[in-house]
């Protein structure tokens, strides 16, 4: 069965279309799939989503192309794809980031059970929470400096060069590769301390961030300008 033939599956064409679909039944569970056509993991997860739509016909499944429907993506703070949001009406139930099919399947199954069938965890079911050893500001700064000097050129990005998880990261990787720049990379989605620390250390609120010889250069727009005017080649010479 093709996705188009599933009555509970819709490709969202506008914010108005999105709101109208959500508002049809505010007691209904909805699965929102934020994706991008250039991201290989999204293609794999789109197939998973279609199978879930078949398995749970009572669930409203909405496919949102994140960059095409930027207003919707921004309203859910979507910074990377694939990403999934589970709602009941307009109430957020769960968020899943990345191509994690088991987690998505588990979360959807949990939220489509009748409330009485969800067994609360007993005290013996729960593992005791162990306090994480806090990293001091000085330790974090030292770690950031070490990461920034791991190679002559370091790109802090969302995802990896071969599987970027945002359009800006994809584009800056393309620029560097077109210029035959050898670079190391770090996925800031895997470490929230690095992600937030770099924003402060480099006084730059967004990613990707390019570092050359230990010094912050800029984000996509700055690097694009440096490529266009030849400054990047001069800097790397």
MOHUDA-V336770 format. One line per field, one symbol per residue. ss: DSSP state (h for helix, s for strand, l for the rest). phi: phi as a letter, one per 40 degrees, with the letter a starting at -180 (. if undefined). A space follows every 50 residues. Layout:
# MOHUDA-V336770
ss: ???
phi: ???
This chain:
# MOHUDA-V336770
ss: llhhhlllssslllhhhhhhhhhlllllsssssssllllhhhhhhhhhhh hhhhhllllssssssllllhhhhhhlllllllssssssllssssssslll hhhhhhhhhhhlllhhhlllllllllllllllllllhhhhhhhhhhhhll llssssslsllllsllhhhhhhhhhhhhlllllsssshhhlhhhhhhhhh hlllllllssssllsssslhhhhhhhhhhlhhhhhhl
phi: .cdcccccbbccbadcdcccccccaccccbbbbcaacccddccccdcccc cccccbccccbbbbcdccbccccccbfcbabcabbbbbgbccbabbbgcb cccccccccccbcddcccccccccccccccccccccccccccccccccbc acbbbcacgbdcbcbacccccccccccccfccacbaccccacccdcccdc ccfacbbcbbbbfgbcbicdcccdcccccgccccccc
